[in-house]
């Protein structure tokens, strides 16, 4: 089927340091949002719309642009979640041929970091 329109839905929550004003318009910049799902929805004219579900993740950077300047928004997530995501990116970019599974790579890296910390305690 022919695609009529490409659309995206944005979801996620980020914390901001100051309130926004109801009724005002703001521009946003979002970096590192992740496409989590793709759906094709049929139309009556034998075409489809393709809809991409985009999620603000722990690795996303969101900025709200206002008359007063840039308001940075932060996605809450634990440091361990961020570490896992960054290690997955590194694994995919550089090391996937050296390891069968990401979990093996992740466990090896984390064990190394833990050992380095233990050595500094002594």
C-alpha positions as CSV (number, residue, x, y, z in Angstrom):
1,X,0.0,0.0,0.0
2,X,1.1,3.6,-0.6
3,X,1.9,5.8,2.3
4,X,-0.3,8.9,2.5
5,X,1.3,10.6,5.5
6,X,4.2,10.1,7.9
7,X,3.3,11.2,11.5
8,X,4.8,10.9,14.9
9,X,3.5,10.9,18.4
10,X,5.8,12.2,21.1
11,X,5.6,10.9,24.7
12,X,7.6,11.2,27.8
13,X,8.0,13.4,30.8
14,X,10.8,15.8,31.8
15,X,11.2,17.9,34.9
16,X,11.7,21.7,34.6
17,X,13.1,24.1,37.1
18,X,10.4,26.9,36.6
19,X,6.7,26.8,35.8
20,X,5.4,27.5,32.3
21,X,2.5,30.0,31.7
22,X,-0.8,28.6,30.6
23,X,-1.7,29.9,27.2
24,X,1.8,30.8,26.2
25,X,3.5,29.2,23.2
26,X,7.0,27.7,23.6
27,X,9.5,26.2,21.1
28,X,11.2,23.0,22.1
29,X,14.4,21.3,21.1
30,X,14.7,17.6,21.8
31,X,17.9,15.6,21.3
32,X,18.2,11.8,21.4
33,X,14.5,10.9,21.4
34,X,14.0,7.2,20.6
35,X,11.6,5.7,18.1
36,X,9.9,2.9,20.1
37,X,7.2,1.7,17.7
38,X,5.9,2.1,14.1
39,X,2.3,1.6,13.1
40,X,0.6,1.6,9.8
41,X,-3.0,2.8,9.9
42,X,-5.1,2.2,6.7
43,X,-7.2,5.0,5.2
44,X,-10.4,4.7,3.2
45,X,-8.6,5.5,-0.1
46,X,-6.3,2.4,0.0
47,X,-3.4,4.4,1.4
48,X,-1.9,4.2,4.8
49,X,-0.5,6.6,7.4
50,X,2.7,5.5,9.1
51,X,2.9,6.7,12.7
52,X,6.1,6.7,14.7
53,X,5.9,6.6,18.5
54,X,8.8,8.7,19.7
55,X,9.8,8.6,23.4
56,X,11.8,11.1,25.5
57,X,14.2,8.7,27.2
58,X,16.8,9.0,30.0
59,X,19.4,10.0,27.3
60,X,17.2,12.8,25.9
61,X,18.0,16.4,26.2
62,X,15.0,18.8,26.1
63,X,15.2,22.6,26.1
64,X,12.2,24.9,26.2
65,X,12.9,28.2,24.4
66,X,11.1,31.2,26.0
67,X,11.4,35.0,26.0
68,X,13.4,34.7,29.2
69,X,15.9,32.3,27.6
70,X,16.4,28.6,27.5
71,X,14.7,26.5,30.2
72,X,16.6,23.1,30.4
73,X,14.3,20.1,31.1
74,X,15.8,16.9,32.6
75,X,14.5,13.4,32.2
76,X,14.6,11.6,35.5
77,X,16.5,8.3,35.3
78,X,19.0,6.6,37.5
79,X,22.7,6.8,36.7
80,X,22.7,3.0,36.3
81,X,20.0,3.3,33.5
82,X,22.1,5.9,31.8
83,X,25.2,3.8,32.2
84,X,23.4,0.8,30.6
85,X,22.2,2.9,27.7
86,X,25.7,4.3,27.0
87,X,27.3,0.9,27.3
88,X,24.8,-0.4,24.8
89,X,25.6,2.4,22.4
90,X,29.3,1.6,22.8
91,X,28.7,-2.1,22.3
92,X,26.7,-1.5,19.1
93,X,29.3,0.9,17.7
94,X,32.5,-0.8,18.5
95,X,32.4,-4.2,20.3
96,X,29.5,-6.2,19.0
97,X,31.8,-8.6,17.0
98,X,33.8,-9.4,20.2
99,X,30.9,-10.6,22.3
100,X,28.0,-12.8,21.6
101,X,25.5,-11.0,23.9
102,X,25.3,-7.5,25.1
103,X,24.8,-8.8,28.7
104,X,28.2,-10.4,28.6
105,X,29.8,-7.1,27.5
106,X,27.8,-5.2,30.1
107,X,28.7,-7.6,33.0
108,X,32.4,-7.5,32.0
109,X,32.5,-3.7,31.9
110,X,30.6,-3.3,35.2
111,X,32.8,-5.8,36.9
112,X,35.8,-3.9,35.7
113,X,34.4,-0.6,37.0
114,X,33.6,-2.1,40.4
115,X,37.0,-3.6,40.7
116,X,38.6,-0.2,39.9
117,X,36.5,1.4,42.7
118,X,37.5,-1.3,45.2
119,X,41.2,-0.7,44.4
120,X,40.8,2.9,45.2
121,X,39.3,2.2,48.6
122,X,42.3,0.2,49.8
